[in-house]
Structures are given as structure tokens and as C-alpha cells.
Amino acid sequence: MLTGKPIIDAFDTQHSPLRYSNVSLVVEAENIESIANAIKKASLLSNDELNEIKNKSINYVILNHNYEKLANDFAKEFKK
């Protein structure tokens, strides 16, 4: 995500940073046609759409996956 490039999400789960950040192209897992369509869609994204994905992706990682936040989240688990 930190590269800011479009990501095709073919994982069979709703619990993923890709879903939480709302920046991936979500496709059905193991569905070749769905994945191919997502590749086509990604190739047709405008520069504005690509920049939006880039900004949202990078900001999500910086805000949610920095060492301080991860350490605080980990420490909270021990306080339960």
C-alpha cells in the first residue's frame, strides 16, 4: 500500500487493511474473470483516480501502521 499503486484484492476476507482503507479493487477470490476485469479497470484509471488511491493508501499506512500506533495497540491487549 505504501507504494500508492492500485491493488487488486482477491483475498477471501473482509478483515484486511485493503478493505479498511477502501483503496483496492475488490474481486472474488479465485475468480479468474473477475481478476482479469479488475486488471482492465486498473489500467483505465484516470490520473486523478490514481492520485486519489496513492494519497489514501499512503495516508492509511502512515496513520495506522506506524511503530507508535502498533506498539500502543499491542500494549492495550495486555491491559484487557
KALIN-V513838 format. One record per backbone hydrogen bond with DSSP energy under -1.0 kcal/mol. CO is the residue of the C=O (numbers start at 1). NH is the residue of the N-H. Records with the same first field share a line. If there is no record, write none. Layout:
BEGIN
CO=NH ; NH
END
This chain:
BEGIN
1=4
7=25
9=27
14=16
16=20
17=21
18=23
25=9
28=31
31=35
32=36
33=37
34=38
35=39
36=40
37=41
38=42
39=43
42=45
46=50
47=51
48=52
49=53
50=54
51=55
52=56
53=57
54=58
55=59
56=60
57=61
58=62
59=63
60=64
61=65
66=70
67=71
68=72
69=73
70=74
71=75
72=76
73=77
75=78
END
